[in-house]
Amino acid sequence: MYTNSRAMFWMGNTMMSDSDQRNRPVSNVSATMPALIKQVKENAFSILSNNFSQFFSSCDDLFFDLASKAGSNNEQNLYFDSMREVRIKKPQVWALFKESYEEHFRALTKGRISGRRAEQERATNDAFSLESIQLVGKDDMEQDVAVTGIVNRARIENQELLYQLNCRFDYLMPDVRVNETNNPLDPAQICTAVTNSLQALNLDIKCKVILLKHLDRTVIIELRNIYALVNDLLVSAGVLPQIRFDVRKNKNSSAAAPSQQPEHNQAGYEQQQDDSNPFSGLDTGNAAANMPMGSSGVTLGQVLGMFNQLRESGVSMPNILSRPARSGSTPIPQTNLLDSLTAMQLSSEYLRSPHSFDVRSVVEQILEENKKSGKEDALHESDEDIINLVAMFFDFVLDDRNLPVPFQALISRLQIPILKVALKDKNFFTHSDHPARRLINEIASSAVGWDESSETSQDKLYKEVNRVVHEIIENFTGEVSVFEQALASFQSVTKLDKNKAAVLEKRTQEAAQGKAKAEHARDKTNEILYSRLKDNSLPENIMEFLVKDWHKVLLYIQLKHGIESTEWLEAKQVVDQLVWAMRPHSDERSLNRMEKIKEDLLRKISHGLEAVNIPRESILNSLSITEQTFEHVIAQRLTEKDLIKLKPAHLVALGQTDADHNQDWENMTAVERQKLKLQAAAKEYIAKVSKVRPGSWFDYSPPNSAKTFRCKLAMITDPGETYVFVNRFGLRVFDKKLAEFASDMQRGYVKSLESGILFDRAMGNISTKLKKLAG
């Protein structure tokens, strides 16, 4: 793919078909755009066109596969309708994408990105209600969360190439500051063009999100090739050939013009230990600074120290807000910033759609409005670091696949309230019992088992979290007691459900243990009978009696008395005696023994059958047949012709098959060979599965099913090694044997979910990223 893209990129439009030439976007970009960027625009579009062609051609297979695995007719029709909708409206979707793509390049020359969707949101009626907050716009919310996750992943995976591309575009356009917000090839702009184009499709939100995820796998993942090729082209043209990602800017470069910055960026980075106090501006004292922020053990002071080191070293971080005080600008006092955040939080726009706001854009908007009115338009370093830390926390939330998408969106609505808490009280980061922090962790913990099979708008948990979130948004102006009340309310509602789930889970475990015990006893019984009958021949009536009737007796005795009991030993002895007795005998010693054991054996058979409630008539019939056979043996009238081996029906009843287990590889079918290969490859997964412990959560996509289940391993039965899974209500979802569970994991049907504390996981992730950037 990369080689083909490189050839296409360098040869430009010469490789396009006549049809493609006719369908190319007509360039009406301003003449002020450099020729190199125009060439980049056209050549990048050629590769995108090829990638989108593959995307559209694979949509049929995607929806057809989902339809074939659908659990109901309605679901199947939904996928078939979606497949037809995409196929019919593909030209319309592609035309809208081309239009948005062109618009982003036109906007680059104007120094802004024109957001059609943002304009539509501003034009929306300001009237709102609590009901509209809870129910209206849910589809847009789910789509926005999916797009945000795609953009964040693409930016993280391509951060070095994007940084270099921004620098080179910035160099080529001295009158425009180019960054991730207005680079037309940034994942955000590409995804904006896609979401604009998807408006042409009349799709259910579920199918639209599926389509976006498929786009991520087929188109967005290939952006890396485009970025590499664009940078190669610009380097060949002599545009900043030696940019390094881990750069150190000249300390005076902060006052330089945007057009000069890329040249400063070519200086090499030198890692330095900062011996200065990393808590400059931290007003809570070193006690808070030295407290760990989570289970990772990283302290707040260390994280803020890394921010300071990156700032001094000039390392550019993706998605980071940077508004230092420059000549002519003044840092905004924290109290004024908090007041502005409260005003924004209580605005009609935020109350109507809080999910469309993020802390970086909110603070940027506040500072820009201040700048226009001549007020403070910069940030203190300490406030800037806290803002970026909170923003990175919510980036993690929106990219955390352990959280269901609807709950990612609900938690992300708390960005402004949480930012206000963090600015006022650094204990939010260092104290695990802080009510705001506990509330977020409680919501995430409760939501880990929520899966796609739930009806979002009707689900009790979703409705409760939605209520709590909007209660905080409407009432939190600075008093942390709002979070305390919300936490208490949420816990009181969920506590009853958790208790019910615990009771049901215990019952599920008991039922599973009983089932496993019965299955193990049946396997043991099958093993006992098969081992004694497989190499022997018996009269057909006696063979039928042992496989059907005496099997029940063995199973009953094993379950009631156990395999160490006298009853179990006597029941096995009946089998051994019948196997020995029911064959032709001619020697006097054997015939005498037959006479001695006959009455005792018939008595044991009668007691055994009575214990398992066999009807009296059937018992008498079995005794009569057995006694008759004894007489035939003693009278030497039983011959080899009267005896049979185990029949296929008997083998099935004993859990065996008549297939040749030692079949040669050459004689196996392709399916049998594939099964054998999978069994061999599953050994490492069996070892992995053996380490899994009850309480672990999984995302399970069973084969031949379009649904995904979030389920918890409730127990591993002993005996039997059966893995029992329950949903968040404590109800059984399914059982899996060890080998079956390992095979599902091997095939990618099951993925582990992190059920650890959300805040701790986020802080560990953030500190790891900062350490890598800081060297």
N, C-alpha and C positions, 0 to 999 in steps of 0.2 A: 504493500500500500504506500509506504513512504517513498520508495523508488519511483513509482508511477506518479505520485504527487509532485516529486522534485522535477521530473521531466515536464509535467504539465505546467508547473509554475514557471520554469525557465523559458519554455517555448511560448508561454503566454497563450494568446488567442489563436495561434496558428493550428492548434490541435482541435479546436472546437468544430463540431459538425455544422453543416449549413443551417440546420434547425436551431442549434444552439446560438449561432451567430444572429439569427433572426430574433431569438428570444432574449438576447443579452439586454441588461438594463441600459437604457439610453443615458449616457453620462451627462448630467446637467450640473455637475459639481462646479463650484465657483472657479474662475480662471486663476484665482490667487493660490490654488492648491498646487504644490510642487509636482512636477512631472513624475518623480519617483513614487510619490504616494498614490498618484493616479494609476501608475503601473501596478503597484501593490494591490490596489483596490480591484482592478480587473483580473489580475492573476489569482488572487485569493478567492475571488468569486468563482473562477473556473473550477478550483478544487472543491469549494463548497457545493457547487452545482453537481459535481460528480458524487460527492458524499451523500447529498440529499437524494440523488437518484437511487442510490443503494438503499437509503432509508425507506423511501416510498415503496420500492420493489419488495422489501422484506416485511412491510406492514401486513400484506395479505397473509403471509405465513404466520405472523405473530397472532393476529386475531383468529385465524382458522384454528391454530393450535389451542388457543384459549377456549374457543367454542367447542372443540372436540372434548375438552376436559371439564366443561361446564357442569355444574351440579343440578341445574334445572333448565326447563325450556325457556323461561324468561331470560335467564342469564345467557344462554346460548344465542337467543335472538338478539340480545344486546350486542354481543361481539360480532355477529354477522352484519347487523345494521351498521356498526362502526366501520367494519371492513369496507362495506359498500360506500359509506359516506366519504371515507378517505380516498377511495379509488375515483369517485365521481368528481370530487372537488379538489383534487390534487393540483390542477392548473391554477385554480383560484388561490389556493394556499401559497403556491410558489410565487405567484404574481405579488401577493401582499408581502412576502418575505423580501423579494427584490426591492420593492418600494421602500420598506423600512431600512434595508441595508444601504440604499442610496441616501436616504434621509440622514442616517448617522454620519456619513462622509460629508454631506452638505453642512450638517450642524458643526462638524469639526472646524470648518473655516470661520464659523460664527462664535466659536469658543463656548458652545453649550450643546447639550443634548436635548432635543425637543421631545418631550414625553407625551405622546398622544393620550396615553392612559391617564397620566397625571392630570392633564387638562380635563379629561372627562370626570375624574374624581372631584376636581375643584368645582366643576359645574353642577355637581350633584346637589339636589335639594338639601339644605341644612337641617331640615326637620328630621328628628330621630326619636326613638324610644328604646326602652330596655329590651322590648321584644325584638325590635329590628336589630339591635346589637347582637342578640343571641342567635338569630335565625338567618337574617339576610346576609348574603355575601359569603356564605360558608364555602361555596364552590370556588370562588375567587381566592379565598384564604388557602384552601388546599393546593390550588394551582401555584399560588405565590410561594408557599413553603417548599413545594417540589422544585420550583425554579431556583429558589435561593440555595437549596442544597446542591443543585447541579452547578450553579455559578461558583459557590464556595469551593467545591471539590476541584473544579477546573482551574481556578485561580491558584489554589495551593499546589496542584500538580505542575503548573506551568509558571510559577512565580518568577523564576530567574529569566526565562525567555520573555515574559510579559514586561518585566522591569526594563530589560534591554530594548524592547520594542517601544515602550513609552519614551525612553531617553532619546532614541533615534528619531521618532516622530516629533518629539519636542524640539530637537535640534533643527529639523527640516522646516518647522513652523514657528519662527521666533515670536510671532504675535499671539500665539495661543499656547497656553500651558496644557500639555497633553498628559493625562494620567488615566487611571482605570475608569474614571467616570465619563470620559468622552472619547477614549480610543475606540474606533468603530469595530475593531477586531477583538476587543475584550469579551470574555464569555458573557458578561452582563448584557452588552449591546447585542450580541448574537442571539442570546435567549430572549431579549426584548423583541427582536424582530420575529422570532419564532412564535412567541405568545400573541403578538399582533396578528400573525398569519393564521393562527389556530382559531381566531374568532370566526373565521369563515366556516368552521366545522360545527355542525349541530351534534355534539357528542355529550354523553353523560360524563360527569366529572371523573368518575372512576376510570373510564376509557381514556379520557384526556390525560390523566396522570400516567397511565400505562404508556401512552404515546410519548409523553415527555421523557419517561425513563428509557424508552427504546431509543429516543433521539440521543440521550446521553451516551448510550452504548455504541451508537453508530456514527454520529456526527460530532458531538462535543469532544469525544475522546480523540478524534483526529485533528483537533485544533492545534495540538502540539506540533504536528508536521507543518502546518501553515506558519506557525510562529517561527519555527526553525528556518524555514525557507525564506520568509520575509527578512529575517535578520541576516541570512546569508546574502540575499540580494543587496541589502543596504550596505553591508560591509564591503561587498565587491565594488559598490559605487563610492566607497571611501567615506561612508557616514559612521563616525565614531567606531572605528574597528576594534578598539581595545577596552570596551566597557567590561567591568567586572561586577558581579552581583554583590559581593561582599566588599563594598566600597567604603572609603573614608573621605568625607567631604572636607574641603578647606573650611576652617572655623568661620571664616568671613563670608562663606558662600551663602549663608542664610540671607544676606542682604543683596545678593547678586540678582540680576534679572533672570527670568526663567530661561532665556535663550543661552545663558552662560552656564547654567547648572550642569548639563551633560558633560561639558569639558572638565569641570571640576571632578565629576564622578569618575574620571579615568585614573585618578590617583589610587595607588594600591592600598589595601586595608591592612592595618597592623593591629593585632590584638593587644590590648593593654589592660593591666589590672588597675581598676579604679580604687585608689586608697581613700578617696573622699567619702564622706558620709552619704550613703545612698538614700537617706531619708530626708534630704533637703525638702522642706515644705510639708513633711508629714507631721501633722499636728497632734498625733495621739501618743507620741513618745516612743522610746525604744521598746517598752514592754509589749505594745501591740506589734511593733515592727518585727520582733523576734519570735512571734507566735506562728506556728505552722498553719497553713491555710487548708490543709486536708490531710488525708492519709499518706500522701506522697512525701510529707515532711518538709516541703519547700515553704519557707517563711514569706510573709508579705514583704519584708525588707529585701529579701533576695530577688523577688520578682521586680520590685520597683528599682532595685539596683541594676537589673538587666535592662530595664527600660532606659535608665540613665546612661548605661554603657553604650547601648545602641544609638542613643541620641548623640552622645559625644563622638562616637565613631562614624557617624553618618550613614549607618546601615538603613536602607529603605525597607520597611516592612509592608506587606500587602494589607490593604484595608485598615490602615492606621490613621487616626486623626492627629494632625500636627498643626497647631495654631500657636506657635511661640510668639512672644512679644518682639516686634521688630520696631524699627524707627518709625515713629508716628502712630504706634498702636499701644494700647494699655490693657493689661490683663484684667479680666472681669472678676470682681470680688465673688467669692463663693456664694454669699447670701443672695446677690443679684442673679447669679446663675441658677440657684435653686428656685427663686421666685419665677424666673422665666420658664423653667422646666415645669413648674406647677401650672402656670398659665397655659402652656402647651398641652399638658395632660388633661386639663379641664376644657379644652377647646372642642368645638363641635366636630371638627375634622378627626381629632384623635379618638373621641368617644365613639364616633361612628365606625371608624376602621383603624383600631390601634395596631393591627397586624401589619399595616403598610408603613409604619414608622420604625426607624432604628436609631439607637442613641447617637451614632456618628452624624447622621443627617440632621437630627433634631438640634444638636449642639451647633453644627455648621450653620443651620438656618438662623438660630438665635444670634450667633456672632455676626452673620452677614447683615441681619436687620439692625443690629447695633452699629455696625460700620456705616450703614446708610444714614443713620440718625446721629452720627458723630459720637457714639458711646464706645465703651470698651469692646474691642473686637479680637482679643487674644486670650490665652489661657495660662494660668500658673502651671508650672511643670507638674506639681503634685496632683492638681485637678486633672490635667491632661492624661496622666498615667492611670488614674482611677477610671476615667471615662473609657480609655482603651482596654483596660482590664475587664470592665463590665461588658464592653462590646464583644470582646473575645469570648467571654463566658456565653453570651447569647449566640454567637457564631457556632460554638460547640453544641449548644442545645438544638439549633436548627439543622445541624449536620449529624446529630446523634441517631444512628439507625436503631438504637435500642429503644428509643421513644417512638410511639406511633405518631404519624404526621399530624393528626388533629390536636394532639397534646403538645407537640412541638410548637404549634401555632398559638395555643392558649398560653403557654408559659412565656412565649416571646412577646405577648401583649403587655407583660409587666416590665418592659425595658425602662421606661421613664421612672416609674415608682422605685425600682431596684437601684437605678442610677442615683436617685436622690438619697436613698438609704445609704449607699456606699460612700457618697461624697460627705455626708454628715457623720457617719459612724463607721470607722474602719473595723470595728468589731464584727461587722458583717462578714469580713473575710477570715477573721481569726478565731471566732467563737462559734462552735458547732451548734450551740443552743440559741443562736440569734433567731428570733421568730420568723423574719423574712426568709432566711436561709432554710430553716426547718420546713416552712410552708412549701418552698420549691421542691425540696427533697421528698416531702410527703406526697406531693402531686405526682412526681416522677415515679416514685416507688409504687403508688397505687395504679399507675397507668401502664406499667411494664407488661401486664398480662392482657391488655386491651388489644383485640385483633380486628381484622377487616370484616369479620362476620357480624360485628356489632352494628346496630343501627345508631349512627352518630347522634342525630338530633333527639332520639328517644332514650338513649342510654343514660341511666341514672348517674353514673360516675361522670360522664362528660358534662351533663347538665349542671352537676354540682360544682365542678371545676370552673365551668363557664360563669356560674353565678358568683363564686368567690373572686375570680379575676376581675370581673366588672365592678364588684363591690369595692375592691381596692382602688381601681382606677377612678371611681367616682368620689371616694371618701378620703384617700390618703393625701394629706397636704403636708405631712411632716411628722406626725405622731406615730411612733412604731406600734402603739397599742392597736392600730387598725389591723396590722399583721397578726398580732396576738389573738385578736377576736376572730379573724378569718381562719387562723390555724385551729383554734378551739372548735369553731363551727364545723370545719372540714373533718376534723378527727372524730367529732361526735357522730357525724353522718356515716363516715366510712367504717367506724369501729364495729357497728352492728353487722355490716356486710362482711367484714373480715372475720368476725366470730362465726357467722353462718357458713362462710367458706371453709373455715377450719373444721367445723363439725362435719360438713359434707365431705371434705377431703379425708377425714379420719374414717368415715364410713366407706368411702371409695377404697382406701387402703385395706380395710378389713375384708371387703368383698374381694379385692384383688388377691389378698393373701390366701383367702379360702379357695379361690379359683386356682391359684398357682399350686396350692397343696393338692387339690384334686387332680390337676393335670400331671403333677409329678408322680402321684400315686398311680395314675393310669399308665404313665410311661413305664414306671417300675413294674407294674403288673404285665404290661405288654412284653417287657424285656424277659421277665421270668418265664412266661408261657412260650414265647418265641424260641428262647434258648433251649427249651426242653422238647419242643415239637418240630423244629426245623429239620432235624436229621432223622426223625422217626416216622414210621408209618403206623396208623391206627385204624380201627374200624370207623367208618364214616360217622356213625351215630355218636361214638365216643369223642371223635375230633370236634364235631359240632357242639357237643355238651361242654367240653373244656373251653373252647373259644368264646362261646356265648354265655352259658350259664355260670360256669365256675369262674370265669373272668370277673363277674359281678361279685362273687363271694370274696375273691382275693382283694379286689378294690375296696370293698366294705371293711374287711378286717384290717387292711393296712391303714385306712383313714381312722378307724375307731381305736385300734389297739397298737398300731405301729409295727415296724418290721423287726423289733426285738422281742415281740410277744410270743407266748406259747401258741396262741391261736394262729398267728401267721406261719409259724413253723409247721403246724399240723396241716394248714391249708395247702402249703407247698408240697407236703408229704403226700397228700391225696393225688396231686398231679404226677409226682414221681412214681407212685404205686400203680396208677392207671397206665402210664406209659410203659412200665415194665410188664404189667399183667396182660394187657390187651394185645397180645401177639401169640402166634402159635408156640406152645410149649409141649415137649414130649418126655422130658426127663422126670422121674418120680419126685425128685427133691423139689422141683419147681411147682409140680402139681400139688404137692402137699402144702407148700407155702401159700398157694392160691386159696386152698380151702381155709387156711388159718386167717388170712387177711380179709376175706370176702365180707363177712358180717361187720367187722369193725369199719371197713371202708364204706360200706353202704350206710352205716349209722352216721359217719362223719359227713357224707354227702347230704343226707337228709337234714342234719342240723344246720349245715352251711346254707342250703337253699332256703330253709325256713327263716334264717337270720336276715336274708335280703328280701323277704316277703314275696317269694315266688309262689304263685297260686298252687294250692294243694294238688290239684289235678295234674299240673305240670311236674310237680315233685314226684308223684307216684309213677308218672310215665317215665321220668329219667331213671328212677330206681329200678323199674321193671326192665328197661333196656339194658342197664348196666348189669343187672343180675343175669339176664338172658345171655349176654356176651360172656360173662364168667362161665356159665354152663357150657357154652360152645367151646371155650378154651379148655376147660377141664375134660370135656368129652373128646377133645382133639378134633373138633369139626371146623375150627377156624383155620383158614389157609391164607397164604400171602395174597391171593387174589381178592380177599375180602378187605384188604388194607389200602389206605390212601395216604398220600402226602398232603401237606398244607396246600389248599387251593388259593387262587388269587383273591377270592372273597375273604378267606381267612387271613391272608397277609394284610389286606386293607384294614380288617377289623383289629389287627394287632399293630397297626401303625407302620407296616412295612410295605414295600412295593416289590413287584416281580421283575423290576428292571435290573439289568446286569450292572452292578456298581463298578465292576472292573472293566467297563467297556473301553476298547481301544480308542485312542485319539482320532485315528483315521476313520473310525466308524461312527463318530459323534456327528450330530448335526451342528450347524453354525450357532444355533441358540444354545445348545449344550456346551459347546466350547467357550462361548462368551460367558456363560454362567460360571464355568470352572475358573476362568481367568479372574472374574470379579471376586470369587470366593478366595482365591489366592492373594489378590491385591488387598482384600479387606482386612488382612491380618493386622496391619499397622493401625487401622481404624478401630479394630476390636480392642487393641491396647489403649487407644485414646479414649474410647467409650468406657472402658473399665475404670477409668479414673474419674468419671463424672459422678457427682454426688447428688442425692436428693436435695431439692430446693433450687436447682439450676433451671433457668428459663431458656426456652428455645423458640426460634422462629421456624415453624415446620410447614413445608409445602409438599404434601403427600403426592406421590405419582398419580397421574390420571385425575387430578383435581385442580381446578382453577383457584381454589381458595387457599389462603395462608392462615395457619393457626399459630397463635402464641400460647404456648403451654409450658407447664412446670413439671419437672420430674418429681413426682410425689413419693415414689418408693421404688426400690429394687427388691423383688420378692425373693425370699429364701425359704424353700428351695425354688429352683426354676430359672433364676436370673431373668425375670420378666421386668421390663422397664415400663412403669405405669405413669401416664401423663394425665394431668388435670388442667382445666382452664382456671381462670381467676375466681370462679365461683366454687371451686373445689370439686366439680363434676368431671368424671372420667372422659377424656377425649379419645384415647386409644392406648393399646398395649403394644409393646414391641419386645421381641426376643433380642438377646444381645447381638447375635449375628445380623438380624434384620435392622436393628438400630444403627449398627456400624455400616451396613451397606447403604442405608439412607444418607448417612453423613458423607460417605465416600462419593455418592452421586450428587451431592450438593442440595439434597432435599431439606436438610436441617442445618441451622446455623445457631451458634450459641449467642445468647443475649447477655450483656453486662447488666446485672441487677444490683451492682454496687451503688453507693450514694452518688447521686448526680453531681453535686457540687465538688466532691473529692475527685471524681473522674475528670471533671472539667479543669480543675486547677492543675492536676497532674499533666493533662494534655497541653495546657497553655505553657506551663513551665518548661516542658520538653521542647516545644517550638521555640521559645525564647532562648533557651540554652543553645540550640542549633544555630540560630541567627547570631548569637553573641560569640560563637566560636567555642 
